[in-house]
């Protein structure tokens, strides 16, 4: 049978979300800013890919989709 590892006995402290964000070098606002930047980049890539795929179809006369 496996014993439970008690991290508190090893000196490990629990951290709340705010402490974790600050430890990782950012605040909630910088985290959200980074997240939104990632979403914007993803959407931009999707739009560019769709443009590359659909532009030739529109140009050869299939018409707007």
N, C-alpha and C positions, 0 to 999 in steps of 0.2 A: 504494500500500500504506500502511495506517495504522500509525503508530508506537504502541508501548505507552506509556502515560502512567505514569511512575514517580513515584508519590506521595511516596515517601521522599525523592526529590530535591527535592521542593517543601516539605519540612519537615513533612509529615503523619506523625503517629505512629500505630502500631497500638495498639488497646486490647483488653483481654480483657473478658469478660462482667462481671466485678466492677467494673472501671473504668467501663464503659458505664453500669451501673446507678447508680453513685455520681455520675457526671457528669450523668445525667438527673434527679438530685435525689432518689433513693430507694435503699433497700437492697433486697435480695432479699425480705425479709419484707414491706416495704411494697408491693412489686410483687405478691407473692402475695395480700396483703390486698386490694389493689385488684382483682385478678383475681377473687377469690372474691366480692367485693361486686358485680361485674358479673354473675357467674353467678347470684347470688341474685336480683338485679334481673330478669334475663332469665326465670328460673323463676317468679318472682312474677308477671310480666306474662303468661306463658303460662297459669298457673293462673287468673288473673283473666279472661283472654279465654275460656278454656274454661268457666268458671263463667257468664259472660254468655251464652254460646251454649247451654249445656246446661240452665240453670235454667228457661227458658221451656218447653223440651221436657218436662222432668220435671213442671212445674206443670200442663201441659195433659193429663196423664194417660198419657203414653207409658210412664212408670215409670222406675225407676232403670236406668242403663246399666251 
